[in-house]
Amino acid sequence: MNAMPQHHADTVRDLVARAASLRPLLRQEQAATEANGYPTQRVYDAIVSAGLFNILTPKRYGGYELNLDDFYQVVIEIARGCPETGWWFALGTGHSAQIASYFGEQAQKEIFGFRPNFQAPWSFAASNTKAEAVDGGYRVNGTWYYCSGVPYASHFMGNIPLPKNTQGAASPMLTVVIPDGSFTRLDNWGDLMGMKGSGSHGVTVKDVFVPEHMTFSFDADAGLEGPTVGFNIHGNYLYSGLFLAFAEGGLAAMATGLAYAAVDEYEELIATRNTPGATTLRAYNPDYQRSLGMAVALADSARAITLAGGAQYLSNAALCARGIEPFSVEKAMRMDGTYHTAERLAYEAVEILVRTASSTALRQDGRLPRYMRDILMTISRGHDQFEFRAAGIAQQILTRNRNFAF
């Protein structure tokens, strides 16, 4: 692939710098964001003013139409200021790539034109959902959980199982897009150990008509064999990728930023406090130097993996859209594995810093304890527990190479 044009690189640097400039405010608002359950109005307004919501939105709808690794760089900087805001931002904002990939032109025009600063959580965790086929679309009801990014969202995206076909086989899930004003955010977030400010509330929808063009059929177990409808509209490989290869990347970027936030806090700690039992700063003690150096290397490694994943997504999508190679489920699962590995490295970085910071640095309202709680929430999600999913990668490889059946 050709190198990025200079104007692209300049735009990315500018947006990353804008995100980094928010760090003092984000840190100042951490406790209020946690207590609020989602970012405060001050934080939201600052991100709007910085113009960070439309990084992946197509240019024809007023967006920057940048690449996935560019988006990840911004997520890292936001999470470095406040990991919980980083989670809310990554999962609420990134789905503009799926809207531009899988929906037709009419839907995209309506969605991105609904109001500035597109945000839409996409939830797969639901109960009592129903999509009744009616003339021109579906009548939708249901409740969805863990809708990260729903506070301030312009839209909600929810998956609904469709009835089995006449042969009894399960049909793909139906994804619906519903604008703000037609769904209700539930007051059911903030009682878990960490990520209290991530805005991962539930959503309920009652008897809402969703036009056919505002839906698409989603099969998480299928790969892509050729260009998506979005690639044919925009001519950009970003909009021709497989969601499974995208989904975890935003949280890997958030976790990377979280690790850097912990590094920043630890640096401040050892630069201002003496070694226990001594009169010299911890910064001169090789034990504390070692802890900081190891954590920095782990955070840098998580960053390298995450940004490489964004670039790999674009490369795999380009090969598929050009008809050279499918964007297979195996490719997506292996990319998903690298993102989870980045999160594990971030966890290891935070664990080193928290363990060696001393108990006086772990006050209940301190940043390091908050970062530890947040990273534990990141790596402990049941349905996204990589150790429970890694066997799927082996199955894909054994099926392809040796014709095993699972």
C-alpha positions in Angstrom: 0.0 0.0 0.0 1.2 3.5 -0.6 2.4 5.7 2.2 -0.2 8.1 3.7 -0.4 11.4 2.0 1.0 14.3 4.0 -2.3 15.9 4.6 -3.6 12.7 6.2 -0.6 12.5 8.5 -1.0 16.1 9.5 -4.7 15.6 10.3 -4.0 12.6 12.4 -1.3 14.4 14.4 -3.6 17.3 14.9 -6.5 15.1 16.2 -4.2 13.1 18.5 -2.8 16.4 19.9 -6.3 17.7 20.5 -7.2 14.5 22.4 -4.0 14.7 24.4 -4.7 18.3 25.3 -7.9 17.1 27.1 -5.9 15.1 29.6 -5.9 17.6 32.4 -9.7 18.1 32.2 -10.3 14.3 31.8 -8.3 13.6 35.0 -9.9 16.4 36.9 -13.3 14.9 36.0 -12.5 11.3 36.6 -14.2 11.1 40.0 -17.3 13.0 38.8 -17.5 10.7 35.7 -17.3 7.6 37.9 -20.0 9.0 40.3 -22.2 10.1 37.3 -22.0 6.7 35.6 -20.9 8.3 32.3 -18.7 11.3 31.2 -19.8 14.7 32.6 -21.3 17.4 30.4 -18.0 19.2 30.6 -16.2 16.2 29.2 -18.7 15.7 26.4 -18.6 19.3 25.4 -14.8 19.3 25.3 -14.7 16.3 23.0 -17.3 17.9 20.8 -15.2 21.1 20.7 -12.1 19.1 19.8 -14.0 17.6 16.8 -13.2 14.0 17.8 -16.4 12.2 17.1 -16.3 11.8 13.4 -12.9 10.2 12.8 -14.3 7.1 11.1 -17.3 8.9 9.5 -17.3 9.1 5.7 -16.2 12.4 4.2 -19.4 12.8 2.3 -21.2 13.1 5.6 -18.8 15.5 7.1 -16.4 13.1 8.7 -12.6 12.7 8.5 -12.8 9.2 7.0 -9.4 8.2 8.6 -8.1 4.8 9.2 -8.7 2.5 12.1 -5.2 2.9 13.6 -5.8 6.6 13.5 -8.9 6.2 15.5 -7.1 4.0 18.0 -4.4 6.7 18.6 -7.1 9.1 19.6 -8.8 6.5 21.9 -5.4 5.9 23.6 -5.0 9.6 24.4 -8.6 10.0 25.7 -8.2 6.9 27.9 -4.9 8.2 29.1 -6.8 11.0 30.6 -9.8 8.9 31.8 -10.1 5.2 31.0 -13.8 5.2 31.7 -14.3 8.0 29.2 -12.1 6.1 26.8 -14.4 3.1 27.0 -17.5 5.2 26.5 -15.9 7.0 23.5 -14.4 3.9 21.8 -17.6 1.8 21.9 -20.0 4.6 21.3 -18.2 6.3 18.4 -16.4 3.6 16.5 -19.5 2.0 15.0 -19.7 4.7 12.3 -17.4 2.3 10.5 -20.1 -0.4 10.5 -22.8 1.9 9.5 -20.7 3.0 6.5 -19.8 -0.6 5.7 -23.1 -2.6 6.0 -25.9 -0.1 5.4 -27.2 1.3 2.1 -26.9 4.9 0.9 -30.4 5.9 2.1 -29.8 4.7 5.6 -26.3 6.2 5.9 -27.7 9.6 4.7 -30.4 9.5 7.4 -28.1 8.2 10.2 -25.2 10.5 9.7 -27.5 13.4 8.9 -29.7 12.9 12.0 -27.4 15.2 14.0 -23.7 16.0 14.3 -21.4 13.8 16.4 -22.6 10.3 15.6 -22.5 7.9 18.5 -24.2 4.5 18.6 -23.6 1.5 21.0 -24.1 -1.9 19.5 -25.4 -4.5 21.9 -25.6 -8.2 21.5 -26.8 -8.9 25.1 -30.6 -8.8 25.1 -33.7 -10.3 26.6 -37.3 -10.5 25.3 -36.4 -9.0 22.0 -38.8 -9.3 19.0 -38.8 -8.0 15.5 -42.2 -8.5 13.9 -42.2 -8.1 10.2 -44.7 -5.5 9.0 -45.2 -3.6 5.8 -42.0 -1.7 5.1 -39.9 -2.9 8.0 -40.2 -4.3 11.6 -42.1 -3.6 14.7 -39.3 -3.8 17.4 -39.5 -4.5 21.2 -36.9 -5.6 23.7 -34.3 -4.8 26.3 -30.5 -4.7 25.7 -27.7 -4.6 28.2 -24.1 -3.2 28.3 -24.9 -0.5 25.7 -21.6 1.2 26.2 -21.7 4.8 24.9 -25.4 5.2 25.1 -25.4 8.4 27.2 -25.4 11.3 24.6 -25.8 8.7 21.8 -27.5 9.7 18.6 -28.6 6.2 17.8 -28.8 2.7 19.3 -27.9 -0.5 17.4 -29.3 -3.8 18.7 -29.2 -7.4 17.6 -32.3 -9.5 17.5 -32.5 -13.3 16.8 -34.8 -14.0 13.8 -37.1 -17.0 13.7 -35.6 -20.3 12.4 -36.2 -21.0 8.8 -38.3 -23.9 7.5 -35.4 -26.3 7.8 -35.0 -25.5 11.4 -31.6 -23.8 11.0 -31.0 -20.5 12.8 -31.1 -17.4 10.7 -28.6 -14.6 11.0 -29.3 -11.9 13.6 -31.1 -8.8 12.6 -29.4 -5.6 13.5 -31.6 -2.5 13.9 -30.6 1.1 14.1 -32.9 3.3 16.2 -32.5 7.1 16.6 -32.4 9.0 19.9 -35.9 9.7 21.0 -37.2 6.2 20.1 -35.3 4.2 22.8 -35.0 4.6 26.6 -31.8 4.5 28.5 -32.1 2.5 31.7 -30.7 3.6 35.1 -28.9 0.4 35.7 -25.2 1.1 35.5 -22.5 1.9 38.0 -22.7 -0.9 40.6 -19.8 -3.0 39.3 -16.3 -2.8 40.7 -14.8 -0.8 37.8 -15.6 1.1 34.7 -18.4 2.8 36.6 -18.2 5.8 34.4 -18.2 4.0 31.0 -21.9 4.7 30.3 -22.7 1.0 29.7 -26.4 1.3 30.6 -29.2 -0.9 29.3 -31.7 0.2 26.7 -35.3 -0.6 26.2 -37.4 -0.3 23.0 -41.1 -0.5 23.1 -43.2 -0.9 19.9 -40.9 1.1 17.6 -41.2 0.8 13.8 -37.8 0.4 12.1 -37.8 0.7 8.3 -36.3 -2.1 6.4 -33.4 0.1 5.1 -32.4 0.8 8.7 -31.6 -2.9 9.3 -29.2 -5.5 8.1 -28.7 -9.2 8.5 -25.7 -10.0 10.6 -24.0 -13.4 10.9 -21.1 -13.4 13.3 -19.9 -16.8 12.1 -19.5 -15.9 8.5 -16.6 -14.2 6.7 -16.6 -11.8 3.8 -16.0 -13.0 0.3 -16.0 -9.7 -1.5 -16.7 -6.0 -1.2 -19.4 -4.7 1.1 -22.2 -2.4 0.1 -20.3 0.4 1.9 -17.2 -0.1 -0.2 -19.2 0.3 -3.3 -20.6 3.5 -2.0 -17.4 5.1 -0.6 -14.6 3.3 -2.4 -12.7 3.0 0.9 -11.3 -0.3 2.2 -12.1 0.8 5.7 -15.7 0.2 5.0 -15.2 -3.4 3.7 -14.1 -5.2 6.8 -15.4 -7.9 9.1 -16.8 -6.7 12.4 -15.3 -9.6 14.4 -11.8 -8.2 13.4 -12.9 -4.7 14.6 -14.9 -5.3 17.7 -12.2 -5.6 20.4 -9.8 -3.1 18.9 -11.4 -0.1 20.6 -11.0 -1.7 24.0 -7.4 -2.7 23.3 -6.8 1.0 22.6 -8.6 2.0 25.7 -6.6 -0.5 27.8 -3.4 0.8 26.3 -4.3 4.4 27.3 -5.2 3.1 30.7 -1.7 1.5 31.1 -0.1 4.9 30.1 -2.3 6.6 32.7 -1.0 4.3 35.3 2.6 5.0 34.1 2.0 8.7 34.4 0.6 8.3 38.0 3.5 6.1 39.0 6.1 8.5 37.6 4.6 11.3 39.6 4.6 9.1 42.7 8.3 8.1 42.5 9.4 11.6 41.6 7.8 13.1 44.6 8.0 10.5 47.4 11.0 9.1 49.3 11.9 5.5 49.4 10.5 4.0 52.6 13.1 4.2 55.3 15.4 6.5 53.3 15.7 10.2 52.6 16.1 9.9 48.8 13.4 10.0 46.2 12.1 6.7 44.9 13.1 7.9 41.4 16.7 7.2 42.4 15.9 3.7 43.6 16.6 1.0 41.0 13.7 -1.1 42.2 11.2 1.7 41.4 13.1 2.5 38.2 12.8 -1.2 37.2 9.0 -1.2 37.8 8.5 1.9 35.8 10.7 0.7 32.9 8.9 -2.7 32.7 5.5 -1.1 32.7 6.5 1.4 30.0 7.7 -1.5 27.8 4.4 -3.4 28.4 2.4 -0.3 27.5 4.4 0.4 24.4 4.0 -3.3 23.3 0.2 -3.0 23.8 0.2 0.1 21.7 2.2 -1.5 18.9 -0.1 -4.5 18.8 -3.2 -2.3 18.8 -2.1 0.0 16.0 -0.8 -2.9 14.0 -4.3 -4.4 14.3 -5.8 -1.3 12.8 -3.5 -1.4 9.9 -4.0 -5.2 9.4 -7.8 -4.6 9.3 -7.4 -2.3 6.4 -5.0 -4.6 4.6 -7.3 -7.6 5.0 -10.3 -5.6 3.9 -8.4 -4.4 0.8 -7.5 -7.9 -0.2 -11.1 -9.0 0.2 -12.7 -6.0 -1.7 -10.3 -6.5 -4.6 -11.2 -10.2 -4.8 -7.8 -11.5 -3.9 -8.5 -13.2 -0.6 -11.6 -13.5 1.6 -11.7 -11.7 4.9 -12.1 -15.0 6.7 -13.3 -15.7 10.2 -9.9 -17.2 11.0 -8.3 -13.9 10.1 -10.7 -12.0 12.3 -10.4 -14.4 15.2 -6.6 -14.1 15.1 -6.8 -10.3 15.1 -9.3 -10.5 18.0 -6.6 -12.6 19.8 -4.0 -9.9 19.3 -6.3 -7.3 20.7 -6.9 -9.4 23.8 -3.2 -9.9 24.2 -2.7 -6.1 24.1 -5.2 -5.9 27.0 -3.4 -8.6 28.9 -0.1 -6.6 28.5 -1.9 -3.5 29.8 -3.1 -5.4 32.8 0.4 -6.6 33.5 1.7 -3.1 33.4 -0.9 -1.8 35.8 -0.4 -4.8 38.1 3.3 -4.1 38.4 2.8 -0.4 39.2 0.0 -1.0 41.7 1.9 -3.8 43.5 5.0 -1.7 43.9 3.4 1.7 44.6 2.9 1.0 48.4 -0.3 0.9 50.3 -0.4 4.7 50.9 -0.8 5.2 47.2 -3.9 3.0 47.1 -6.4 5.2 48.8 -10.0 4.5 47.8 -10.3 7.7 45.9 -6.9 7.5 44.3 -6.2 7.1 40.6 -4.1 4.0 40.7 -6.8 2.0 42.5 -9.3 3.3 40.0 -7.1 2.1 37.1 -6.7 -1.3 38.7 -10.4 -1.7 39.1 -10.9 -0.6 35.5 -8.4 -2.9 33.9 -9.8 -5.8 35.9 -13.2 -5.1 34.4 -11.6 -5.0 31.0 -10.1 -8.5 31.2 -12.8 -10.2 33.1 -15.8 -9.9 30.8 -17.4 -13.4 30.5 -18.4 -13.4 26.9 -15.2 -11.7 25.9 -12.9 -13.8 28.0 -10.1 -14.7 25.5 -9.1 -17.9 27.3 -12.6 -19.2 26.7 -12.4 -18.3 23.0 -8.8 -19.0 22.0 -9.6 -22.7 21.1 -11.6 -21.3 18.2 -8.4 -20.1 16.6 -6.9 -23.6 16.8 -10.1 -25.1 15.4 -10.0 -22.8 12.4 -6.3 -23.7 11.7 -6.9 -27.4 12.2 -9.9 -27.4 9.9 -8.1 -25.5 7.2 -4.8 -27.4 7.3 -5.9 -30.9 8.3 -9.6 -31.1 7.5 -10.6 -31.7 11.1 -14.3 -31.2 11.9 -15.5 -29.5 15.1 
